[in-house]
Amino acid sequence: MLRRQFLSKSKLTLLGLQFPFLCACPPKGIIHMEGEIDILEITIQDIQEMLAKRQILIVDLVRIYIDRIEAIDKHGVSLNSIIQINFDAMDTAKELDVELRQGKSRGPMHGIPVVLKDNIDTKEMFTTAGSKALAGSLPLDDAWITDALRKSGAIILAKANLSEWANFRGEPSTSGWSGLGGLTKNPYKLDRNTCGSSAGSAAAVSANLCTIAIGTETNGSIVCPSQTCGIVGIKPTVGLVSRDGIIPISYSQDTAGPMARTVRDAAICLSVITGVDSKDQKTREASGKHGIDYATFLNPQGLQGKRIGVHHSAKGRHPRVDKQFMRAISDMEHAGATIIELDQVIESEARSNSFNVMLYEYKDGLEKYFTSLGPNAKIKNLEELIAFNTKDDIELSFYDQTYLEQALAKGSLESKEYLKALKTMHAASRENGIDLVMDKHQLDAIISPAGSPAWKTDLTNGDNFSLGSSSPAAISGYPNITVPMGFIDDLPVGISIYGRAWSESILIEIAYAYEQKTKHRRVPLFMEK
């Protein structure tokens, strides 16, 4: 099978297939399939039931998604969320269909099409971080998470566009833009931003271009695009999911996590991507926390008796978000939760030290990743990357590479400055932060608005954030789940639910109960403005 074409450069992404059930020129608004199979808002459970009843083959499902990507993402509304199609996906689908005919199923992810953010290694596709410097860069092996998904029976359908280098290259950056992939649009209003850096993952899930996607987060890169694109995002505790084979920013904060249209789908996916990996020492801290079936915590009465802290750090910045958040608090109270107001969640020293830690770990992590690509790597070190960007006619056209340059200037991870910053960051965000607050008030979780409605994309001036609440969970390395909270002028906003390390099961229980009570998710209409 063809392996090296990019979706933006080739019409071969349809694999030469023509499908009668999707119009080649889709109409504006919701785009429905015209045949017997309608994949709009289809869930993992729906797919498994259809497979069990022989109502669909896995190859049919993959074909439908590929055709939908071509019609919506690259033509039609030109969403631009997908950077590469996996040309081995059809072969994998056929093999998985054979297994089902033989009575073999690998579990709930068997045959489920998944999109990966394009900073996650796949041995049959390029891994680029959206950078022209890594165009054509083929890793030597799968990332640990990619391998885990394959073993579960999931199909790697495509790679998603992202904010280049996971939005840690320079200023003033625009989320969802990369030099290689261009700009990803918000599926609700095409002139609006997706947030980032897992922009393509969020947009593809929201637009029904896949069943589920994997994003990565250092600070906000799963939860922000999830809330802006009206989906569910789970940022796990750092160490629950291996980072091996993922282009890094911060060893202390990086994690991958599922992005889905429902809490159930996200929980099912999370269950198969956890595990101890000898190549990622952080996963050893999670020993005994793996092998959990998170779907068993999908309790519609999960808010009953829960003690939930409310953090109003962004109150007053966006009155209409405040209104939605107050309604969410009321919904939780009516479902049996006890609400406790909080003044502070983490100490102020956490944020400034986090940035310093990120710069040190970015340098160390990137150098190790470039080495992992072998002697034929296009870019062999941070100096070569900076030099490439300086000479390229696109890479620095909208914003600079300040963070790369600052990282290059840092010393090793044995330096006193780094070790002091790391210690201070952890103390301010953990034992003197989230852990202290939750112990004091005997909390099960903390909630905050996940962000504001999507702003208009502006490549000249960069992003225009009104508010966000990702930092406490991100800096501490603790879990965070974002769920749709409502709409403002047809644009979604989300609520974030976060808490202690390894508390994913409790957070999923709360998130699912809230989701089932409110059901705010809507299919995007691809409006022009």
N, C-alpha and C positions, 0 to 999 in steps of 0.2 A: 504493500500500500504506500501511497505517497505520504511523506512525513515532513517535508521541509517547507511547504508553501505557507505563507501567511494569508489569513483571510482577506486582508486589505489589498493583497496583490494578485489574487487569483480567483477565478470563477469556478475552480475545481472543488470548492468547498461543498458543492452539492453531490460530489462523487459521480457526476453524470446522470443523476437520477431526476426524474420529473414526477411530481406528486400531484394528482388531480384534486386533492382535498384542501389545497390552500391557494388562494388567489395570488397570482404573481404580482399584482399591484394592490396591496391591501388598502382598504378604506381607512379614513381617519377614525379615531376613536378606538373602541375595543375591537380587537381583531380576532374573530372566531374562526375555528377550523370548520370547513364546509362538509366534511365527511361524517362518518358515524362516530369517530373518536374526537372528543373535544378535550384538549389538555389544559384549558384555562382553569387555574387554581387546583389542578389535580394534585393529590397528596400521595405520599408513599403508601399509605394504607389503600387508597383507591387503586393504585397501580398493582399492588400485590393481589387484591381481590380480582382485578381484571385478568391478571396472568393466571391465577388459579382456576378461573372459569374458562380459560382459553379464548377470552374476548379480544386479546391483543397479544402480539409477539413483541419481544424486546426490540427486535430489529425495526418493527413498525414504529415503536415509540421513539427510537433514535432518529429514524427518518423524519418523523414529524417535527422533532425539535430542530434538526439541521435545516429543514426547509423553513421553519419559522424564523430561525436566526437569519437566514439569507433574506427573507422577505421583510423582516422588521428591523434587524440590526444593521444590515448593510444596504438595504434599499428602503422603500416605504418611508418610515419616519426617521431612518438613519440614526438609531439609538447609539450605535458604536460602543457597545459594552463588551463585545467579544474581540479578542486580538488574534486568536488562532483556533481553528477547528482541529480536533484529533482525528486524523484520517485512519486510525486503527479502531475507532469506536464501533464501526459496523462489524468488523471481524469479531471483536469482543462480544458484541450483542448476539451474534450467531452462536458463539460458543456457550454463552449463558442460556440461550434458548434450548440448546441441546441438553444441558444439564437439567433443566426443568422437565424436559420430555423424559429424561431418565429417572425422574422423581427426586432429583437432588436440588435443594435450595440452600444457599449460604446464609439465609436470614432475611430480615426485612429490607436490607439494602440491595438485595439481589436484583440486578437489572435497572437500578435507579441511575439516571443520567445526572452527573455532577459536573459543575464548572469549577475550576481551580483558579484562584488569583495567580497572575503570571509572575509571582516571585516564589512559586513552589515548584520544585524540580519534577520533571517528568522525562523519562529516558527516551520517549519517542517524539517529544516536542521541545522546541526551544524554550528556555527560561530567560526572560529579558528584563524584568522589573520595569518594563515600558521604556527602557533606554536604548537609543540607537547604538550605544557602545556595546550592548550585548545582543544586537540583532544577529541571529544565526548561532547563538551560543547554546550548544547541546550538552547538558550535564551528563556525567558518566553513569548516573543511576537515578532511580526514583527517590524522592523525599520519603521519609518514614511514613508520613501521613498519606502520601499517594499510594504506597504499598499497602497500608492498612485498609484503605478504601477498596483497592482492587481485590484484596483477600475477602472482603465482605460481600463481593459481587457487584459493587458499584461500577459504573462505566464513566471513565474520564471523558466527558463530551467535548470540552473545550477549555481554553485559557481565557481569563477575563482581563480586560484593560484595567489600569489602576493609576492612581497618582504616582508619577514616576519616582522610583526609589522609595516607594511607600510614603511619599510626601515628606521626605527628610533629606532634601538636596539643597534648598535655598529659599530665598524670599524675593518678591511676594508671590508665592505659588498659587495655582488654581487647582483645586481638587478635581480629580477625574481626568486631568490632562497628562499625557506622556508624549515625549518626542517621537516614539515609535508608533503608538496607538492612536494619537490624536485625543479628541475630547469626548468623553462619555456624557450623554445627556440624561436628564431626569425623566423617567417615563410618565410622570404626572403632567409636567409642563416642560416642554423641550428646551425652553430658554433658561431653565433653572438648573442649579448645580446639584450634583449627587452627594456632595460631601466626599470624604475619602479617608483612608486611601483605598479601601476595598470598594471602589466606585463601580467597576464593571460587575463585580460579584453581586452587589446589591441591585443594580439596575436589571441584570439578567434574570434574577429570581423574581423581582417585582413584575417584570414584563412577561413572565411565563416562558422564558427561553430555555429553562432547565427546571428540574424538580427541586434542586438544592445546590448551593454553592459553598465553597470554602473561602473565607477571608482571613486576613491576619491583622493583628492590632498590636501597636506599641502604646498608643494613647489615643483612643477614639476611632481607630480605623475600621473596626467592625460596627460599633454601636452607632456612630454618627451617620454613615451611609445607610445603615439599616433603618434608622428612624426617618431619615430624609426620603427614603424610597418606600416607606410604608411596609416594612417586613420585620421579621423577628431575627435578632442576632444574639449569639451567645459568645461572649469572650470568657473562656475558661480560666481557672487559676493557672498561673504560669507553672509549668511542669506537668500538668495533666495530659498535655498533648506534646509530642516531641517536635522540636524545631529543626531537626536534622534535615538538610536539603532545602531549607527555606532561606532566601536571601535575608540577612539579618539587619536589624538596627541595634536592638538592646537585648543582651543576654538576660538581663534582670526583668524586662517588661514584655518581650515579644511572646506572642502565642498565636496559634491558628484556631479558628472556630467556625461552626456552622452558621449559615445564613439561609433562612427558609421563610415560607409564607405562613407557617404555623409553628407553634411551640412544639407540637407533637413531632413534626418532621425534624426540627432542630435537635430535639432530645434523642430521637432514633439515631441520627447521624453522629451526635456526640458520643453515643455509646460504643461506636465501632472505631473511633479515632484516638481513644485513650490507650496508654500502655507505657511500660518501662522500656527505654531505649538506651543502650550502653553508650551511644554517641551523644546523648544529651543528659548531662549529669543532673539537671533540674528534675527530670522525670523520676529519679530515684527518691526525691523528696515526697513523691506521690505514691510511694510503695503502699499497697493496700487500698488505694483509692481508685484503682482501675478495675475493669471488668464489671462495672455497674451498668445495669439496664435502666437508663434514666427514664424510659417510657413508663416504668412502674410508679413514677411519682406524678403522673398526670392526673391529679385529683381535682375535679371541678369544685370541690369544697375546700380547696387548699388554703384559702384565706382565713377560714374559721380558726379563731384562737391565736392567730399570728400577731406578734408585736412588731410593728413596722415604724422605723424612724423616718421622718420627713426632713430633708435638707433643702432649705429655701435659699441657697447661695445666689441664685440668679433671679430671685423675685424682684419684680419691678422693671426688668430689662425688656420684657415683651409681655404686656398685659394680657394679650390673647392666649399666649402659652400658659400664663398664670391661671387663666380661667379654665383651660383644659385640664391643667394639673389639679386644680381644686376639685373638679368633677371626678377625676380619677381617685383622689383621696376619699371622696364621698362614696364612690362605688366600692372601694375596699372596705370602708367602715360598714357599709350595708351588708357586705359579704362576711362580716364577722371579725374583721381585723381591728386591733387596737392601735391607734396612731399616736406617736410621740414626736413632738417638735424638737429639732436639733439645731443648735447654734453653729457647730463646727464639726467637721468629720476628720480632717487631717490638719496637721500643723503647716504653717506657711513655708517652713524650710523645705518641705517635701518637694515642691515644684522646682525651685531653683537648683537644688541638688540633683533632681531627676534629669534635667537638661544636661548637666555636666557629666553625669554617669552615662547618658546616652551617647555623647560625643566620644568618650573613651571606648565604650563598647562597640560603637559603630566602626571605628577604625579597626579594632581587633577582629570583629566579626566579618567585615568585608574582606580583609586580607585573607582570612581563613577560607572564606567562600571562594575567592578567586583561585586559591591554591587547590581547592577541591575539584576544579574544572580540568585539572591536568596540564601537561606541558603545552598543549595546543590552545589554551584559553586565549580568547581575543583580548581580554584585559587581564593583566597579571597582578596589578596592584592599584592602590588608591591614586598614586601619582599619575599612572597611565589613564585612569578614568577622568581625572580632572583635566589632563591635557587633551583628551579626546573631546570633551565638552567644550573646551575653549576654542578649538578649531572648527567644530561643527556649526553649520549654518542654521540649525533649528533648535538644538538643545538649550541654548541660552537666550532664545529669542523673546521669552516672556518673563523669565526670572533667573536669578543667579544660582551659584553653587556654594553659597556661604557655609552651609553645614558640612559639606565635604571638605572644604578648606580648613574649617575649624577642627574637624575630626583629625585631619592629617597632622595638625600641629600638636595633638595630644601625645602623651607618653604611653607607657605600657600599663597593663592592669595591675602592676605591682607598685605603681606610684602612690605616694602618700596622699596626694590630692584626690585621686580616684577612690581609694579605700575609705577616706574620711567622708567623701560625698555619699558613697554607697551606704555606709553605716548610718549617717544622718538621715538619708532618704528613707531607709527602712524603719528607723525609730519613729520618725515624724508621721509616717503613713500607716504603720502597723501598731506597735505596742502603745504609742502615744496618739494614735489616730483611730482607725476603724475598730481595732480590737478593744481599745479603751472605751470608746463610745458604745459599742454593742454590749460589752460587759456591764457597763454602768446602768444601762437602760434595759438590759435583758432582751435585746432585739433579735429577731429572726432575719431581718433584712433592712436595708435603707433604700429609699426611693427619691428620685429627682427627675425633673424633665430631662429627656435625653438631648434636646436641642431645640432650635427654632425652625420654622418652615424654611424650605430651600430658598436661597437667595438667587438673584439673577447672575448667571455666570459672566465674569468680567476678566478676560485674559490680561487686560492692561493693568488693572489695580489689584488683582488677586482676590482671595476669598474674603467674604464679609460675614463672619460669624457673629451672631447676636448673643448666643449663650451655648453652654455645653457643660456636661457633668461627668465626663469620662475619667478625669484625672485621679480621684481618690482610688478607684478600683485599679486603674492602670498602673499608677506609681507603686502601689502596695503589691501588685501582682495578684490581686484577688478577683473573683469572678463577677461578671456583670451581664445581665440579660436585658435587652431592649425589646419592647413590645409596642405595637401601634396604640396610640392614646387618643387619636381623633384627627380632625382635619381643620385647617384654617385656609379659607379661600381655595379649596380643592387641593391643598398641599398637606401631606401627612406630617404629624409630629408624634414622637414616641415618649414612652416612660422608661427610665432605667431602674432596674432592681438589682442591687448589689449587696455583698456581705463578706463574711469571713472566708479565709482560704478553705478550699475543698467543700464549700457549701452549695455546690451546683444543684444537688437534689432538692434542697429547700427552696432555692430560687426558682427552679423549674416548677415546683408545686405552686408557688405564689403566682408566677407568670402565667401558667396555664389557667388557673382559676380566674385571674383577671381577664385574660383573653376570652375565655368562654362566657364570662358575664357580659363583656362589652362588645366583642366582635367588631372592632373598628376597621379591620383590613378591607380595602376596596381595590378592585382591579383598575390599574391606571388607564387613562384615556388618551395618552399621547397628545395632549393639547399643545397647540403652538405657543400660547402665552396665556 
